[in-house]
Amino acid sequence: MKRLGISVYPEQCTEAEWKAYLKKAAAYGFTRVFTCFISANETKEEMKERFQKFCHFAHDLGFIVSADTNPTVFAKLGASPQDLSIFHEIGVDIIRLDGCFSEIENVQLSYNPYDIKIEYNSSVDIDMENLLAAGADRDRMCMCANFYPQRYTAMSLKRYEELMGRYQKTGLLNASFVSSQREHTYGPWSYCPHLPTLEMHRDLPIDLQTRHTFALGYVQDVLIGNAIAADEELAAMGASRYDFVRFKINPATDISEIEKKILRDDIHASRGENEIMLRSSYPRIVYKKETIAPRPHGRKTFEKGDVLIVNDNYKNYAAEVLVIRETIEASDIYNYVGHLQAHEDILLPCVLPRHPFGFILEAEK
C-alpha cells in the first residue's frame, strides 16, 4: 500500500500553524508525519513536553509519527539501544537513525518492548542483510532515504536505484522525500527551501516528483520534506493515482472526442519491442468499430513526448496509441493528439514491457 506523508518541525512554527497543517494533510489522505529531534535545541524536559503534545495531536488525526535521531539525541534524552522508554513516553512510532549503532545494539533496538519501528537510512551503505542474519526483528525495521537542503547534493538517479534496488531485496518498507515548491518553506533548520531525495526532483512540480518516485518502484511511502506545503500541492498529491504510470499531457486543440476517450481509457499497456516509442495496441481492439478520421498535422517529424493515435489511413491498426521516445519521420497514418507536459518524459523509462500506463489530460487537472 502506498502512503503519503508530510514533515512538521514544531520549533520552526507556532502550535496553531502545525495543528492546522496536520488537519489539512489528514483531510487529503496523508497518514505519515516526519519530524526531527536532531535540530531541537531544547532541554530533555522541554523536548518531551513539546513532542508529546505534537504526537498526541497527530495520533488523534490518524498519523504515524517518525522522528529523526542519532546517538547524540539518544544521549540527550537518556535513551539507549536497550532502553527506548523515553521515546515511548513521547509517543514516537518510528525512530529514524541518522547514525547507526553497533550490530548488536541495532539488533537490540529491534526487540524493544514498545513495538517502535527502527528506521535505517537508505541513502547510505548499510549491510541490512547481515543485520537481519544477526537476528534483528524484521517486523520492527524499515528504511527511509535522506533529504538534501543544498542544491546539487541530493542523490543521482543512478545511485538511488543502486541502493534502493539493494534494499528492496530485504523486503523492508522504504520511504523517500519530495519537495514543496512553495516559497519560504523550511526544514529542521530555518533555511531549507527544497528538501528532495533526488536532485532531479528539486524544482519539479510536487505531484510529478511523487508520481515518479512511486513509478520507480522502490518505496511505499513518499513524504514532503519541507514545510509548509501549499494547499494545492497537498490536494494534487492526494488526488493522484499511483497504481501505475499516468502521463499528464497537453491535448491538441483539434483532438476529437473519440481520441480523448481512447486516451482516458485505462486499457493501455506497453508492448515494449523497441525504444523508439511507447506503444499501446489494445485500443485497436476495443475501438475497432470507431472511426478515427485522418487529420492533417503539418509536421515533418514527430518528437520525443508527442502523443499519436493511428488513424483510418492504416485501418488494421487504427486507434493504437503511441508516445514518441525518439525523433521519427512524420506520417499521415498518425493523428497528433497532444504532447507530454514539461518534464513528464522522466516517467517514460518507468513503463516496462507489458506494464499498464495511462494519461491525464490537461483539462482533467
C-alpha positions as CSV (number, residue, x, y, z in Angstrom):
1,M,0.0,0.0,0.0
2,K,1.3,3.4,-1.0
3,R,1.2,6.1,1.7
4,L,1.8,9.9,1.7
5,G,3.4,11.9,4.4
6,I,4.3,15.4,5.5
7,S,7.1,16.8,7.7
8,V,6.4,19.1,10.7
9,Y,9.1,20.9,12.7
10,P,7.3,22.3,15.7
11,E,10.1,24.5,16.8
12,Q,10.0,26.4,13.5
13,C,6.4,27.4,13.6
14,T,3.6,28.2,16.0
15,E,1.4,25.4,17.5
16,A,-1.6,26.8,15.7
17,E,0.3,26.5,12.4
18,W,1.4,22.9,12.8
19,K,-2.0,21.8,14.0
20,A,-3.7,23.4,11.0
21,Y,-1.2,21.8,8.7
22,L,-1.7,18.3,10.2
23,K,-5.5,18.7,9.9
24,K,-5.3,19.8,6.3
25,A,-2.9,17.0,5.3
26,A,-5.2,14.4,7.1
27,A,-8.1,15.7,5.1
28,Y,-6.2,15.0,1.8
29,G,-5.4,11.4,2.9
30,F,-1.9,11.8,4.3
31,T,-1.1,9.3,7.1
32,R,2.6,9.8,8.0
33,V,4.4,12.7,9.6
34,F,8.1,13.1,9.9
35,T,9.8,15.3,12.5
36,C,13.3,15.9,13.7
37,F,14.7,15.6,17.2
38,I,18.3,16.3,16.0
39,S,17.6,20.0,15.4
40,A,15.6,20.5,18.6
41,N,17.6,23.0,20.7
42,E,15.8,22.3,24.0
43,T,16.3,20.5,27.3
44,K,15.1,17.0,27.7
45,E,12.1,18.1,29.6
46,E,11.2,20.8,27.1
47,M,11.5,18.3,24.2
48,K,9.4,15.8,26.0
49,E,6.6,18.3,26.6
50,R,6.6,19.7,23.1
51,F,6.8,16.5,21.2
52,Q,4.3,14.6,23.5
53,K,1.7,17.3,22.6
54,F,2.7,17.0,18.9
55,C,2.5,13.2,18.8
56,H,-0.8,13.1,20.7
57,F,-2.4,15.5,18.3
58,A,-1.0,13.7,15.3
59,H,-2.2,10.3,16.5
60,D,-5.7,11.7,17.0
61,L,-5.7,12.5,13.3
62,G,-4.5,9.0,12.4
63,F,-0.9,9.9,11.6
64,I,2.1,7.6,12.2
65,V,4.9,9.7,13.7
66,S,8.6,9.2,12.8
67,A,11.4,11.2,14.4
68,D,14.9,11.7,13.1
69,T,17.5,10.8,15.7
70,N,21.2,10.0,16.2
71,P,23.3,8.7,19.1
72,T,23.7,12.3,20.4
73,V,19.9,12.6,20.7
74,F,19.8,9.3,22.5
75,A,22.3,10.6,25.0
76,K,20.5,13.8,25.5
77,L,17.2,12.0,26.2
78,G,18.8,9.4,28.4
79,A,17.9,6.7,26.0
80,S,20.0,3.7,24.8
81,P,19.5,0.8,22.4
82,Q,18.4,-1.2,25.4
83,D,16.0,1.5,26.7
84,L,13.6,3.3,24.4
85,S,11.2,4.2,27.2
86,I,11.5,8.0,26.7
87,F,10.5,7.6,23.0
88,H,7.5,5.5,24.1
89,E,6.6,8.2,26.6
90,I,6.8,10.9,23.9
91,G,4.7,8.8,21.6
92,V,7.0,8.2,18.7
93,D,6.0,5.3,16.3
94,I,9.2,5.2,14.3
95,I,12.8,6.1,15.3
96,R,14.8,7.1,12.3
97,L,18.5,6.6,12.8
98,D,20.6,9.2,11.1
99,G,23.6,7.5,12.7
100,C,24.0,3.8,13.4
101,F,24.9,1.9,16.5
102,S,26.9,-1.3,16.6
103,E,25.4,-4.5,15.1
104,I,24.4,-6.0,18.4
105,E,22.8,-2.7,19.5
106,N,20.9,-2.5,16.3
107,V,19.6,-6.0,17.0
108,Q,18.6,-4.9,20.5
109,L,16.8,-1.8,19.2
110,S,14.6,-4.0,17.1
111,Y,13.5,-6.0,20.1
112,N,12.2,-3.1,22.1
113,P,9.0,-3.9,24.1
114,Y,7.1,-0.9,22.8
115,D,6.8,-2.1,19.2
116,I,8.6,1.1,18.0
117,K,9.9,0.6,14.5
118,I,13.6,1.4,13.8
119,E,14.1,3.2,10.5
120,Y,17.5,3.0,8.8
121,N,19.0,5.4,6.3
122,S,18.6,4.0,2.8
123,S,20.7,6.8,1.3
124,V,23.9,5.2,2.6
125,D,25.6,1.8,2.5
126,I,24.2,-0.4,5.3
127,D,24.5,-4.2,5.3
128,M,20.9,-4.8,6.1
129,E,21.1,-8.5,5.0
130,N,23.8,-9.1,7.6
131,L,21.8,-7.3,10.3
132,L,18.8,-9.5,9.6
133,A,21.0,-12.6,9.6
134,A,22.3,-11.5,13.0
135,G,18.8,-11.8,14.3
136,A,17.2,-8.4,14.0
137,D,13.4,-8.4,14.1
138,R,12.3,-7.7,10.5
139,D,8.8,-6.7,11.7
140,R,10.2,-3.7,13.6
141,M,12.5,-2.5,10.9
142,C,12.0,-0.1,8.0
143,M,14.1,2.3,5.9
144,C,13.9,6.0,4.8
145,A,16.2,8.0,2.4
146,N,17.8,11.3,3.3
147,F,16.7,14.7,2.1
148,Y,19.2,17.3,0.9
149,P,18.9,21.1,1.5
150,Q,21.9,22.1,-0.6
151,R,21.4,22.3,-4.3
152,Y,23.4,19.7,-6.3
153,T,24.0,17.5,-3.3
154,A,20.9,15.2,-3.5
155,M,21.1,11.7,-4.8
156,S,21.6,10.9,-8.5
157,L,19.0,8.6,-10.1
158,K,21.8,6.1,-10.7
159,R,22.9,5.9,-7.1
160,Y,19.3,6.0,-5.9
161,E,18.4,3.0,-8.0
162,E,21.6,1.1,-6.9
163,L,20.9,1.5,-3.2
164,M,17.1,1.2,-3.3
165,G,17.3,-1.9,-5.5
166,R,19.7,-3.5,-3.0
167,Y,17.4,-2.7,0.0
168,Q,14.3,-3.8,-1.9
169,K,15.6,-7.3,-1.7
170,T,15.2,-7.3,2.1
171,G,11.5,-6.8,1.8
172,L,11.6,-3.8,4.3
173,L,9.3,-0.9,3.8
174,N,11.2,2.1,2.4
175,A,10.4,5.8,2.2
176,S,11.7,8.8,0.2
177,F,11.3,12.6,0.2
178,V,9.9,15.0,-2.3
179,S,9.9,18.8,-2.0
180,S,7.3,21.5,-1.9
181,Q,7.8,24.3,-4.5
182,R,6.1,26.9,-2.2
183,E,8.3,29.9,-1.4
184,H,9.6,30.4,2.2
185,T,9.4,26.8,3.3
186,Y,11.7,25.4,5.9
187,G,13.1,22.2,7.3
188,P,14.8,21.3,10.6
189,W,16.8,24.5,10.2
190,S,15.4,27.8,9.1
191,Y,17.0,27.8,5.6
192,C,15.8,24.7,3.8
193,P,13.8,25.9,0.7
194,H,13.9,22.5,-1.0
195,L,14.3,19.1,0.6
196,P,14.2,16.3,-2.0
197,T,15.8,12.9,-2.0
198,L,16.6,13.0,-5.8
199,E,18.4,16.0,-7.2
200,M,16.4,15.7,-10.5
201,H,13.3,16.4,-8.5
202,R,14.4,19.7,-6.8
203,D,12.5,22.1,-9.0
204,L,9.7,19.9,-10.4
205,P,6.0,20.1,-9.5
206,I,5.4,18.0,-6.4
207,D,2.8,15.7,-7.9
208,L,5.3,14.8,-10.7
209,Q,8.0,14.1,-8.1
210,T,5.6,11.9,-6.3
211,R,4.3,10.0,-9.3
212,H,7.9,9.5,-10.5
213,T,9.1,8.2,-7.1
214,F,6.3,5.7,-6.9
215,A,6.8,4.7,-10.5
216,L,10.4,3.9,-9.9
217,G,9.0,1.1,-7.7
218,Y,11.4,1.1,-4.7
219,V,9.4,2.8,-1.9
220,Q,6.0,2.5,-0.4
221,D,5.9,5.9,1.4
222,V,6.6,9.4,0.0
223,L,7.0,12.3,2.4
224,I,7.2,16.0,1.8
225,G,10.5,17.1,3.3
226,N,9.9,20.8,3.7
227,A,7.1,22.7,5.4
228,I,4.6,24.1,5.0
229,A,3.4,22.7,1.6
230,A,0.8,24.7,-0.4
231,D,-2.8,23.6,-0.2
232,E,-2.9,22.9,-3.9
233,E,0.2,20.7,-3.6
234,L,-1.4,18.6,-0.9
235,A,-4.6,18.4,-3.0
236,A,-2.6,17.3,-6.1
237,M,-0.7,14.6,-4.2
238,G,-3.9,13.4,-2.5
239,A,-5.9,13.2,-5.7
240,S,-3.3,11.5,-7.9
241,R,-3.4,7.7,-8.5
242,Y,-0.3,5.8,-8.1
243,D,-1.3,2.3,-9.2
244,F,0.6,2.7,-12.5
245,V,2.2,5.5,-14.5
246,R,-0.1,8.2,-15.9
247,F,1.3,10.9,-18.1
248,K,0.0,14.5,-17.9
249,I,-0.4,15.7,-21.5
250,N,-1.4,18.9,-23.2
251,P,-4.0,17.8,-25.7
252,A,-4.0,19.1,-29.3
253,T,-6.5,21.8,-30.0
254,D,-8.2,19.8,-32.7
255,I,-8.3,16.5,-30.8
256,S,-11.6,14.6,-31.4
257,E,-13.9,13.3,-28.7
258,I,-13.2,9.7,-29.6
259,E,-9.5,10.3,-29.3
260,K,-10.0,11.9,-25.9
261,K,-12.0,8.8,-24.9
262,I,-9.2,6.5,-26.1
263,L,-6.6,8.4,-24.1
264,R,-8.6,8.5,-20.9
265,D,-9.4,4.8,-21.0
266,D,-7.3,2.7,-18.6
267,I,-6.6,0.0,-21.2
268,H,-3.1,0.9,-22.2
269,A,-0.1,-1.4,-21.8
270,S,3.4,-1.2,-23.2
271,R,4.3,-3.6,-26.0
272,G,7.9,-3.0,-25.3
273,E,9.5,-4.2,-28.6
274,N,11.8,-1.1,-29.0
275,E,13.0,2.2,-27.5
276,I,11.6,4.4,-30.3
277,M,8.0,4.6,-28.9
278,L,5.7,3.5,-26.2
279,R,3.0,1.6,-28.0
280,S,-0.4,0.6,-26.8
281,S,-2.2,-1.8,-29.2
282,Y,-5.3,-2.9,-27.2
283,P,-7.3,0.2,-28.2
284,R,-7.4,-1.0,-31.7
285,I,-9.4,-4.0,-30.5
286,V,-11.7,-2.0,-28.1
287,Y,-12.3,0.8,-30.6
288,K,-12.2,-1.2,-33.9
289,K,-15.7,-0.1,-34.9
290,E,-15.0,3.5,-34.3
291,T,-13.9,6.0,-37.0
292,I,-10.6,7.6,-36.4
293,A,-10.7,10.3,-39.1
294,P,-7.3,11.3,-40.5
295,R,-6.4,14.8,-39.6
296,P,-3.5,16.9,-41.1
297,H,-0.7,17.7,-38.7
298,G,1.7,19.7,-40.9
299,R,4.8,18.1,-39.3
300,K,7.9,16.7,-40.9
301,T,8.9,14.8,-37.8
302,F,7.4,13.7,-34.5
303,E,9.5,14.5,-31.5
304,K,10.1,12.9,-28.1
305,G,6.9,13.4,-26.0
306,D,4.5,13.6,-28.9
307,V,1.4,11.5,-28.4
308,L,-0.2,10.0,-31.5
309,I,-3.1,7.8,-32.4
310,V,-3.2,5.7,-35.6
311,N,-6.0,6.8,-37.9
312,D,-8.1,5.1,-40.5
313,N,-5.4,5.5,-43.2
314,Y,-3.9,2.4,-41.5
315,K,-7.2,0.8,-40.6
316,N,-5.9,-2.5,-39.2
317,Y,-4.0,-0.6,-36.6
318,A,-6.4,2.3,-36.1
319,A,-6.8,3.6,-32.5
320,E,-3.4,2.4,-31.4
321,V,-1.7,4.9,-29.1
322,L,1.9,5.9,-29.4
323,V,4.2,8.1,-27.2
324,I,7.3,9.0,-29.1
325,R,10.6,8.5,-27.4
326,E,13.0,9.4,-30.3
327,T,12.5,11.7,-33.3
328,I,10.8,9.8,-36.2
329,E,9.6,10.8,-39.7
330,A,6.1,12.1,-39.6
331,S,3.4,10.1,-41.5
332,D,-0.3,10.7,-42.4
333,I,-1.3,7.4,-40.7
334,Y,-0.9,9.2,-37.4
335,N,-3.1,11.9,-35.8
336,Y,-1.2,14.2,-33.4
337,V,-3.3,14.3,-30.3
338,G,-1.0,16.0,-27.8
339,H,2.3,16.3,-26.1
340,L,3.6,15.3,-22.6
341,Q,3.7,18.3,-20.2
342,A,7.1,19.6,-19.2
343,H,9.4,17.0,-17.5
344,E,6.7,14.2,-17.8
345,D,9.2,12.4,-20.0
346,I,11.1,11.3,-16.9
347,L,8.3,8.7,-16.5
348,L,8.9,7.1,-19.8
349,P,11.7,4.7,-18.6
350,C,9.4,3.6,-15.7
351,V,6.9,1.9,-18.1
352,L,8.3,-1.6,-18.6
353,P,7.2,-4.0,-21.3
354,R,3.6,-5.3,-20.8
355,H,3.1,-2.8,-17.9
356,P,0.0,-0.6,-17.9
357,F,0.1,3.2,-18.3
358,G,-2.4,6.0,-18.8
359,F,-3.0,9.7,-19.4
360,I,-4.2,12.7,-17.6
361,L,-5.4,15.4,-20.0
362,E,-4.8,19.0,-19.0
363,A,-8.5,19.7,-18.8
364,E,-8.8,17.0,-16.2
365,K,-6.5,18.6,-13.6
